[in-house]
Amino acid sequence: MTADNLDLTITHHVQGQGGKYVAHIKDESTTGYLEWEPGDPRDGMEVRIATHTVVPRAIGGRGVAGHLVRRLVEDAKVEEFLIVPRCSYVAAKFEENPHWEDLKAG
């Protein structure tokens, strides 16, 4: 995935039963990430708990965290899983985007 107006690529890495979305900006060695862990299935659907979103200062102020959350949401739509926004940043983005409510698990 390449983000608009920013040479940003987001990759998804499964780690154990959870995973991590990693944001890479071209020509930057620092990366940002959003981590998730599995939750208890709800209504027969997989649940992913968004636990941490971290964007170091070196790449901050460019919307990287927002792109990470949007990638998680896009994957939830395509792969049909629900999200528990335990991370305060992810929770704030869900508040700003009420049309994501159907992707929220609790």
A tleap script that builds the chain and sets N, CA, C and O, in Angstrom:
source leaprc.protein.ff14SB
mol = sequence {
  NMET THR ALA ASP ASN LEU ASP LEU THR ILE
  THR HIE HIE VAL GLN GLY GLN GLY GLY LYS
  TYR VAL ALA HIE ILE LYS ASP GLU SER THR
  THR GLY TYR LEU GLU TRP GLU PRO GLY ASP
  PRO ARG ASP GLY MET GLU VAL ARG ILE ALA
  THR HIE THR VAL VAL PRO ARG ALA ILE GLY
  GLY ARG GLY VAL ALA GLY HIE LEU VAL ARG
  ARG LEU VAL GLU ASP ALA LYS VAL GLU GLU
  PHE LEU ILE VAL PRO ARG CYS SER TYR VAL
  ALA ALA LYS PHE GLU GLU ASN PRO HIE TRP
  GLU ASP LEU LYS ALA CGLY
}
set mol.1.N position { 0.853 -1.187 0.000 }
set mol.1.CA position { 0.000 0.000 0.000 }
set mol.1.C position { 0.887 1.235 0.000 }
set mol.1.O position { 1.791 1.357 0.827 }
set mol.2.N position { 0.635 2.132 -0.909 }
set mol.2.CA position { 1.341 3.402 -0.926 }
set mol.2.C position { 0.351 4.503 -0.561 }
set mol.2.O position { -0.693 4.640 -1.198 }
set mol.3.N position { 0.675 5.281 0.456 }
set mol.3.CA position { -0.227 6.324 0.945 }
set mol.3.C position { -0.156 7.558 0.046 }
set mol.3.O position { 0.885 7.862 -0.535 }
set mol.4.N position { -1.287 8.262 -0.056 }
set mol.4.CA position { -1.370 9.481 -0.863 }
set mol.4.C position { -0.413 10.550 -0.338 }
set mol.4.O position { -0.257 10.718 0.872 }
set mol.5.N position { 0.224 11.269 -1.260 }
set mol.5.CA position { 1.075 12.426 -0.954 }
set mol.5.C position { 2.241 12.134 -0.014 }
set mol.5.O position { 2.847 13.066 0.513 }
set mol.6.N position { 2.560 10.899 0.200 }
set mol.6.CA position { 3.647 10.520 1.084 }
set mol.6.C position { 4.180 9.205 0.545 }
set mol.6.O position { 3.407 8.273 0.323 }
set mol.7.N position { 5.476 9.113 0.331 }
set mol.7.CA position { 6.042 7.874 -0.199 }
set mol.7.C position { 6.126 6.876 0.949 }
set mol.7.O position { 7.197 6.611 1.497 }
set mol.8.N position { 4.966 6.333 1.293 }
set mol.8.CA position { 4.793 5.480 2.457 }
set mol.8.C position { 4.285 4.121 2.016 }
set mol.8.O position { 3.346 4.020 1.226 }
set mol.9.N position { 4.908 3.091 2.528 }
set mol.9.CA position { 4.461 1.725 2.273 }
set mol.9.C position { 4.154 1.081 3.613 }
set mol.9.O position { 4.947 1.173 4.550 }
set mol.10.N position { 3.020 0.438 3.702 }
set mol.10.CA position { 2.644 -0.261 4.929 }
set mol.10.C position { 2.608 -1.750 4.644 }
set mol.10.O position { 1.939 -2.209 3.718 }
set mol.11.N position { 3.345 -2.498 5.462 }
set mol.11.CA position { 3.373 -3.943 5.338 }
set mol.11.C position { 2.762 -4.559 6.584 }
set mol.11.O position { 2.792 -3.969 7.664 }
set mol.12.N position { 2.211 -5.750 6.422 }
set mol.12.CA position { 1.609 -6.460 7.554 }
set mol.12.C position { 2.429 -7.709 7.832 }
set mol.12.O position { 2.715 -8.492 6.926 }
set mol.13.N position { 2.803 -7.887 9.084 }
set mol.13.CA position { 3.620 -9.017 9.498 }
set mol.13.C position { 2.898 -9.774 10.598 }
set mol.13.O position { 2.607 -9.215 11.655 }
set mol.14.N position { 2.608 -11.049 10.351 }
set mol.14.CA position { 2.003 -11.882 11.382 }
set mol.14.C position { 3.115 -12.286 12.339 }
set mol.14.O position { 4.184 -12.726 11.916 }
set mol.15.N position { 2.849 -12.129 13.641 }
set mol.15.CA position { 3.825 -12.461 14.675 }
set mol.15.C position { 3.127 -13.327 15.707 }
set mol.15.O position { 2.316 -12.837 16.494 }
set mol.16.N position { 3.441 -14.614 15.703 }
set mol.16.CA position { 2.734 -15.527 16.592 }
set mol.16.C position { 1.276 -15.552 16.191 }
set mol.16.O position { 0.958 -15.782 15.025 }
set mol.17.N position { 0.382 -15.317 17.143 }
set mol.17.CA position { -1.043 -15.271 16.834 }
set mol.17.C position { -1.508 -13.848 16.536 }
set mol.17.O position { -2.643 -13.644 16.106 }
set mol.18.N position { -0.641 -12.866 16.760 }
set mol.18.CA position { -0.982 -11.474 16.501 }
set mol.18.C position { -0.263 -10.961 15.274 }
set mol.18.O position { 0.107 -11.725 14.382 }
set mol.19.N position { -0.071 -9.638 15.243 }
set mol.19.CA position { 0.603 -9.077 14.090 }
set mol.19.C position { 0.975 -7.627 14.288 }
set mol.19.O position { 0.701 -7.017 15.321 }
set mol.20.N position { 1.612 -7.095 13.253 }
set mol.20.CA position { 2.092 -5.720 13.299 }
set mol.20.C position { 2.027 -5.148 11.887 }
set mol.20.O position { 2.474 -5.769 10.923 }
set mol.21.N position { 1.458 -3.950 11.791 }
set mol.21.CA position { 1.509 -3.183 10.553 }
set mol.21.C position { 2.693 -2.237 10.700 }
set mol.21.O position { 2.807 -1.528 11.700 }
set mol.22.N position { 3.572 -2.226 9.707 }
set mol.22.CA position { 4.776 -1.402 9.778 }
set mol.22.C position { 4.759 -0.400 8.633 }
set mol.22.O position { 4.561 -0.763 7.474 }
set mol.23.N position { 4.972 0.880 8.981 }
set mol.23.CA position { 4.988 1.966 7.999 }
set mol.23.C position { 6.425 2.338 7.678 }
set mol.23.O position { 7.210 2.678 8.564 }
set mol.24.N position { 6.754 2.266 6.399 }
set mol.24.CA position { 8.089 2.606 5.907 }
set mol.24.C position { 7.971 3.834 5.005 }
set mol.24.O position { 7.224 3.813 4.027 }
set mol.25.N position { 8.694 4.889 5.322 }
set mol.25.CA position { 8.744 6.071 4.463 }
set mol.25.C position { 10.037 5.986 3.668 }
set mol.25.O position { 11.103 5.704 4.217 }
set mol.26.N position { 9.931 6.232 2.378 }
set mol.26.CA position { 11.103 6.162 1.507 }
set mol.26.C position { 12.222 7.068 2.042 }
set mol.26.O position { 11.975 8.204 2.446 }
set mol.27.N position { 13.429 6.556 2.039 }
set mol.27.CA position { 14.643 7.250 2.462 }
set mol.27.C position { 14.698 7.539 3.967 }
set mol.27.O position { 15.509 8.354 4.407 }
set mol.28.N position { 13.849 6.883 4.754 }
set mol.28.CA position { 13.883 7.018 6.215 }
set mol.28.C position { 14.219 5.656 6.810 }
set mol.28.O position { 13.695 4.640 6.353 }
set mol.29.N position { 15.074 5.621 7.810 }
set mol.29.CA position { 15.391 4.355 8.461 }
set mol.29.C position { 14.435 4.052 9.610 }
set mol.29.O position { 14.325 2.903 10.038 }
set mol.30.N position { 13.753 5.058 10.105 }
set mol.30.CA position { 12.815 4.902 11.210 }
set mol.30.C position { 11.460 4.453 10.672 }
set mol.30.O position { 11.022 4.913 9.617 }
set mol.31.N position { 10.805 3.561 11.391 }
set mol.31.CA position { 9.478 3.091 10.989 }
set mol.31.C position { 8.476 3.318 12.118 }
set mol.31.O position { 8.846 3.432 13.286 }
set mol.32.N position { 7.224 3.380 11.747 }
set mol.32.CA position { 6.135 3.425 12.712 }
set mol.32.C position { 5.401 2.097 12.639 }
set mol.32.O position { 5.558 1.347 11.675 }
set mol.33.N position { 4.597 1.803 13.659 }
set mol.33.CA position { 3.885 0.534 13.632 }
set mol.33.C position { 2.599 0.572 14.440 }
set mol.33.O position { 2.409 1.411 15.320 }
set mol.34.N position { 1.726 -0.370 14.106 }
set mol.34.CA position { 0.492 -0.605 14.843 }
set mol.34.C position { 0.469 -2.103 15.144 }
set mol.34.O position { 0.520 -2.925 14.229 }
set mol.35.N position { 0.394 -2.454 16.422 }
set mol.35.CA position { 0.377 -3.855 16.823 }
set mol.35.C position { -1.038 -4.302 17.167 }
set mol.35.O position { -1.851 -3.518 17.657 }
set mol.36.N position { -1.315 -5.571 16.904 }
set mol.36.CA position { -2.600 -6.150 17.277 }
set mol.36.C position { -2.378 -7.551 17.823 }
set mol.36.O position { -1.392 -8.220 17.512 }
set mol.37.N position { -3.331 -7.970 18.647 }
set mol.37.CA position { -3.322 -9.325 19.185 }
set mol.37.C position { -4.706 -9.923 18.979 }
set mol.37.O position { -5.679 -9.185 18.826 }
set mol.38.N position { -4.807 -11.245 18.974 }
set mol.38.CA position { -6.122 -11.861 18.750 }
set mol.38.C position { -7.046 -11.681 19.943 }
set mol.38.O position { -6.609 -11.672 21.094 }
set mol.39.N position { -8.310 -11.542 19.650 }
set mol.39.CA position { -9.332 -11.475 20.681 }
set mol.39.C position { -10.271 -12.654 20.541 }
set mol.39.O position { -10.146 -13.447 19.607 }
set mol.40.N position { -11.203 -12.772 21.456 }
set mol.40.CA position { -12.202 -13.841 21.381 }
set mol.40.C position { -13.161 -13.558 20.233 }
set mol.40.O position { -13.664 -12.441 20.112 }
set mol.41.N position { -13.420 -14.546 19.394 }
set mol.41.CA position { -14.348 -14.339 18.271 }
set mol.41.C position { -15.708 -13.838 18.762 }
set mol.41.O position { -16.171 -14.201 19.843 }
set mol.42.N position { -16.332 -12.995 17.937 }
set mol.42.CA position { -17.670 -12.470 18.245 }
set mol.42.C position { -18.566 -12.677 17.030 }
set mol.42.O position { -18.204 -12.343 15.902 }
set mol.43.N position { -19.710 -13.220 17.282 }
set mol.43.CA position { -20.675 -13.487 16.204 }
set mol.43.C position { -20.036 -14.267 15.059 }
set mol.43.O position { -20.339 -14.024 13.891 }
set mol.44.N position { -19.145 -15.209 15.400 }
set mol.44.CA position { -18.494 -16.049 14.403 }
set mol.44.C position { -17.398 -15.361 13.617 }
set mol.44.O position { -16.886 -15.923 12.649 }
set mol.45.N position { -17.027 -14.146 14.017 }
set mol.45.CA position { -15.986 -13.409 13.287 }
set mol.45.C position { -14.711 -13.309 14.113 }
set mol.45.O position { -14.748 -13.229 15.341 }
set mol.46.N position { -13.583 -13.315 13.411 }
set mol.46.CA position { -12.295 -13.097 14.047 }
set mol.46.C position { -12.275 -11.692 14.653 }
set mol.46.O position { -12.884 -10.769 14.113 }
set mol.47.N position { -11.578 -11.538 15.769 }
set mol.47.CA position { -11.431 -10.238 16.420 }
set mol.47.C position { -9.945 -9.943 16.585 }
set mol.47.O position { -9.174 -10.794 17.028 }
set mol.48.N position { -9.560 -8.733 16.224 }
set mol.48.CA position { -8.178 -8.273 16.419 }
set mol.48.C position { -8.204 -7.064 17.345 }
set mol.48.O position { -8.932 -6.099 17.109 }
set mol.49.N position { -7.403 -7.130 18.395 }
set mol.49.CA position { -7.333 -6.049 19.374 }
set mol.49.C position { -6.157 -5.155 19.010 }
set mol.49.O position { -5.006 -5.586 19.075 }
set mol.50.N position { -6.434 -3.926 18.631 }
set mol.50.CA position { -5.374 -2.949 18.320 }
set mol.50.C position { -4.807 -2.472 19.653 }
set mol.50.O position { -5.490 -1.784 20.411 }
set mol.51.N position { -3.560 -2.837 19.937 }
set mol.51.CA position { -2.987 -2.579 21.257 }
set mol.51.C position { -2.061 -1.376 21.324 }
set mol.51.O position { -2.048 -0.666 22.329 }
set mol.52.N position { -1.289 -1.136 20.278 }
set mol.52.CA position { -0.309 -0.036 20.317 }
set mol.52.C position { -0.129 0.561 18.927 }
set mol.52.O position { -0.076 -0.162 17.931 }
set mol.53.N position { -0.036 1.870 18.870 }
set mol.53.CA position { 0.367 2.567 17.647 }
set mol.53.C position { 1.529 3.465 18.041 }
set mol.53.O position { 1.403 4.307 18.931 }
set mol.54.N position { 2.655 3.279 17.372 }
set mol.54.CA position { 3.869 4.029 17.717 }
set mol.54.C position { 4.451 4.654 16.453 }
set mol.54.O position { 4.726 3.962 15.472 }
set mol.55.N position { 4.635 5.974 16.491 }
set mol.55.CA position { 5.304 6.688 15.406 }
set mol.55.C position { 6.385 7.552 16.054 }
set mol.55.O position { 6.070 8.538 16.720 }
set mol.56.N position { 7.655 7.191 15.864 }
set mol.56.CA position { 8.738 7.970 16.461 }
set mol.56.C position { 8.772 9.408 15.937 }
set mol.56.O position { 8.318 9.688 14.828 }
set mol.57.N position { 9.308 10.293 16.738 }
set mol.57.CA position { 9.390 11.718 16.365 }
set mol.57.C position { 10.064 11.940 15.018 }
set mol.57.O position { 9.688 12.847 14.276 }
set mol.58.N position { 11.048 11.124 14.704 }
set mol.58.CA position { 11.794 11.299 13.447 }
set mol.58.C position { 10.893 11.280 12.222 }
set mol.58.O position { 11.224 11.885 11.202 }
set mol.59.N position { 9.753 10.590 12.309 }
set mol.59.CA position { 8.828 10.540 11.172 }
set mol.59.C position { 7.433 11.046 11.553 }
set mol.59.O position { 6.475 10.860 10.804 }
set mol.60.N position { 7.330 11.671 12.696 }
set mol.60.CA position { 6.046 12.179 13.179 }
set mol.60.C position { 5.551 13.380 12.396 }
set mol.60.O position { 6.295 13.994 11.631 }
set mol.61.N position { 4.295 13.701 12.598 }
set mol.61.CA position { 3.706 14.880 11.975 }
set mol.61.C position { 3.389 14.739 10.503 }
set mol.61.O position { 3.114 15.734 9.833 }
set mol.62.N position { 3.420 13.525 9.987 }
set mol.62.CA position { 3.164 13.300 8.561 }
set mol.62.C position { 1.917 12.446 8.318 }
set mol.62.O position { 1.630 12.071 7.182 }
set mol.63.N position { 1.191 12.146 9.371 }
set mol.63.CA position { -0.019 11.350 9.213 }
set mol.63.C position { 0.200 9.852 9.177 }
set mol.63.O position { -0.691 9.101 8.781 }
set mol.64.N position { 1.373 9.415 9.584 }
set mol.64.CA position { 1.711 7.994 9.514 }
set mol.64.C position { 0.756 7.152 10.362 }
set mol.64.O position { 0.273 6.117 9.903 }
set mol.65.N position { 0.484 7.580 11.576 }
set mol.65.CA position { -0.404 6.809 12.457 }
set mol.65.C position { -1.793 6.649 11.838 }
set mol.65.O position { -2.388 5.572 11.900 }
set mol.66.N position { -2.295 7.709 11.253 }
set mol.66.CA position { -3.598 7.637 10.601 }
set mol.66.C position { -3.611 6.642 9.456 }
set mol.66.O position { -4.584 5.910 9.275 }
set mol.67.N position { -2.537 6.613 8.683 }
set mol.67.CA position { -2.435 5.649 7.585 }
set mol.67.C position { -2.394 4.220 8.116 }
set mol.67.O position { -2.970 3.317 7.510 }
set mol.68.N position { -1.725 4.011 9.232 }
set mol.68.CA position { -1.684 2.676 9.830 }
set mol.68.C position { -3.082 2.217 10.247 }
set mol.68.O position { -3.459 1.071 10.005 }
set mol.69.N position { -3.837 3.098 10.862 }
set mol.69.CA position { -5.196 2.742 11.293 }
set mol.69.C position { -6.079 2.476 10.075 }
set mol.69.O position { -6.848 1.514 10.070 }
set mol.70.N position { -5.978 3.310 9.050 }
set mol.70.CA position { -6.786 3.091 7.849 }
set mol.70.C position { -6.461 1.751 7.199 }
set mol.70.O position { -7.356 1.079 6.686 }
set mol.71.N position { -5.189 1.357 7.217 }
set mol.71.CA position { -4.822 0.049 6.649 }
set mol.71.C position { -5.465 -1.078 7.454 }
set mol.71.O position { -5.975 -2.036 6.872 }
set mol.72.N position { -5.448 -0.977 8.780 }
set mol.72.CA position { -6.101 -1.978 9.625 }
set mol.72.C position { -7.590 -2.055 9.283 }
set mol.72.O position { -8.138 -3.149 9.141 }
set mol.73.N position { -8.235 -0.918 9.153 }
set mol.73.CA position { -9.665 -0.864 8.845 }
set mol.73.C position { -9.935 -1.449 7.457 }
set mol.73.O position { -10.889 -2.208 7.286 }
set mol.74.N position { -9.115 -1.109 6.475 }
set mol.74.CA position { -9.279 -1.662 5.127 }
set mol.74.C position { -9.163 -3.174 5.152 }
set mol.74.O position { -9.950 -3.871 4.513 }
set mol.75.N position { -8.178 -3.688 5.893 }
set mol.75.CA position { -8.020 -5.137 5.996 }
set mol.75.C position { -9.218 -5.774 6.685 }
set mol.75.O position { -9.646 -6.863 6.300 }
set mol.76.N position { -9.766 -5.110 7.701 }
set mol.76.CA position { -10.942 -5.636 8.401 }
set mol.76.C position { -12.125 -5.784 7.440 }
set mol.76.O position { -12.868 -6.763 7.507 }
set mol.77.N position { -12.291 -4.815 6.557 }
set mol.77.CA position { -13.373 -4.878 5.580 }
set mol.77.C position { -13.173 -6.034 4.607 }
set mol.77.O position { -14.109 -6.781 4.324 }
set mol.78.N position { -11.962 -6.180 4.099 }
set mol.78.CA position { -11.664 -7.207 3.089 }
set mol.78.C position { -11.618 -8.605 3.708 }
set mol.78.O position { -12.164 -9.556 3.149 }
set mol.79.N position { -10.967 -8.720 4.857 }
set mol.79.CA position { -10.766 -10.029 5.481 }
set mol.79.C position { -11.893 -10.395 6.461 }
set mol.79.O position { -11.918 -11.497 7.008 }
set mol.80.N position { -12.812 -9.464 6.668 }
set mol.80.CA position { -13.991 -9.670 7.509 }
set mol.80.C position { -13.649 -10.057 8.947 }
set mol.80.O position { -14.045 -11.117 9.432 }
set mol.81.N position { -12.906 -9.173 9.616 }
set mol.81.CA position { -12.686 -9.331 11.047 }
set mol.81.C position { -13.133 -8.058 11.754 }
set mol.81.O position { -13.319 -7.015 11.127 }
set mol.82.N position { -13.299 -8.159 13.058 }
set mol.82.CA position { -13.707 -7.021 13.884 }
set mol.82.C position { -12.507 -6.490 14.657 }
set mol.82.O position { -11.526 -7.203 14.868 }
set mol.83.N position { -12.593 -5.235 15.077 }
set mol.83.CA position { -11.483 -4.567 15.754 }
set mol.83.C position { -11.926 -4.102 17.140 }
set mol.83.O position { -13.003 -3.528 17.301 }
set mol.84.N position { -11.083 -4.359 18.128 }
set mol.84.CA position { -11.241 -3.768 19.449 }
set mol.84.C position { -10.187 -2.664 19.534 }
set mol.84.O position { -8.994 -2.964 19.578 }
set mol.85.N position { -10.597 -1.400 19.557 }
set mol.85.CA position { -9.631 -0.295 19.575 }
set mol.85.C position { -9.121 0.000 20.990 }
set mol.85.O position { -9.477 1.018 21.584 }
set mol.86.N position { -8.290 -0.892 21.519 }
set mol.86.CA position { -7.749 -0.693 22.868 }
set mol.86.C position { -6.718 0.441 22.895 }
set mol.86.O position { -6.625 1.166 23.886 }
set mol.87.N position { -5.953 0.597 21.829 }
set mol.87.CA position { -4.993 1.698 21.707 }
set mol.87.C position { -5.773 3.012 21.672 }
set mol.87.O position { -6.760 3.128 20.946 }
set mol.88.N position { -5.336 3.993 22.448 }
set mol.88.CA position { -6.069 5.267 22.518 }
set mol.88.C position { -6.120 5.981 21.170 }
set mol.88.O position { -7.118 6.633 20.862 }
set mol.89.N position { -5.082 5.874 20.370 }
set mol.89.CA position { -5.086 6.532 19.063 }
set mol.89.C position { -6.112 5.873 18.141 }
set mol.89.O position { -6.872 6.560 17.459 }
set mol.90.N position { -6.130 4.552 18.125 }
set mol.90.CA position { -7.098 3.836 17.288 }
set mol.90.C position { -8.516 4.153 17.768 }
set mol.90.O position { -9.413 4.355 16.949 }
set mol.91.N position { -8.724 4.198 19.070 }
set mol.91.CA position { -10.038 4.542 19.617 }
set mol.91.C position { -10.472 5.939 19.168 }
set mol.91.O position { -11.632 6.148 18.815 }
set mol.92.N position { -9.542 6.885 19.185 }
set mol.92.CA position { -9.857 8.249 18.742 }
set mol.92.C position { -10.242 8.262 17.264 }
set mol.92.O position { -11.165 8.978 16.873 }
set mol.93.N position { -9.555 7.490 16.450 }
set mol.93.CA position { -9.878 7.430 15.015 }
set mol.93.C position { -11.263 6.815 14.790 }
set mol.93.O position { -11.995 7.239 13.895 }
set mol.94.N position { -11.617 5.824 15.598 }
set mol.94.CA position { -12.964 5.256 15.503 }
set mol.94.C position { -14.009 6.302 15.881 }
set mol.94.O position { -15.074 6.358 15.265 }
set mol.95.N position { -13.721 7.125 16.876 }
set mol.95.CA position { -14.651 8.204 17.268 }
set mol.95.C position { -14.828 9.201 16.125 }
set mol.95.O position { -15.934 9.687 15.889 }
set mol.96.N position { -13.739 9.507 15.412 }
set mol.96.CA position { -13.777 10.457 14.299 }
set mol.96.C position { -14.457 9.888 13.057 }
set mol.96.O position { -14.866 10.638 12.170 }
set mol.97.N position { -14.575 8.578 12.995 }
set mol.97.CA position { -15.108 7.906 11.803 }
set mol.97.C position { -16.265 6.977 12.189 }
set mol.97.O position { -16.103 5.757 12.196 }
set mol.98.N position { -17.428 7.548 12.508 }
set mol.98.CA position { -18.545 6.715 12.956 }
set mol.98.C position { -18.988 5.667 11.931 }
set mol.98.O position { -19.635 4.684 12.294 }
set mol.99.N position { -18.645 5.869 10.658 }
set mol.99.CA position { -18.993 4.879 9.638 }
set mol.99.C position { -18.180 3.588 9.777 }
set mol.99.O position { -18.444 2.621 9.061 }
set mol.100.N position { -17.207 3.554 10.675 }
set mol.100.CA position { -16.448 2.327 10.965 }
set mol.100.C position { -17.114 1.499 12.060 }
set mol.100.O position { -16.643 0.403 12.365 }
set mol.101.N position { -18.177 1.986 12.648 }
set mol.101.CA position { -18.797 1.351 13.822 }
set mol.101.C position { -19.089 -0.127 13.596 }
set mol.101.O position { -18.968 -0.927 14.524 }
set mol.102.N position { -19.474 -0.502 12.371 }
set mol.102.CA position { -19.800 -1.908 12.104 }
set mol.102.C position { -18.572 -2.816 12.160 }
set mol.102.O position { -18.713 -4.039 12.174 }
set mol.103.N position { -17.369 -2.237 12.194 }
set mol.103.CA position { -16.128 -3.010 12.298 }
set mol.103.C position { -15.635 -3.128 13.734 }
set mol.103.O position { -14.660 -3.827 14.012 }
set mol.104.N position { -16.309 -2.449 14.628 }
set mol.104.CA position { -15.875 -2.392 16.023 }
set mol.104.C position { -16.502 -3.542 16.822 }
set mol.104.O position { -17.706 -3.786 16.758 }
set mol.105.N position { -15.656 -4.227 17.566 }
set mol.105.CA position { -16.115 -5.331 18.425 }
set mol.105.C position { -16.096 -4.845 19.859 }
set mol.105.O position { -15.100 -5.018 20.562 }
set mol.106.N position { -17.157 -4.255 20.288 }
set mol.106.CA position { -17.232 -3.782 21.679 }
set mol.106.C position { -16.624 -2.441 21.942 }
set mol.106.O position { -16.641 -1.967 23.078 }
savepdb mol mol.pdb
quit
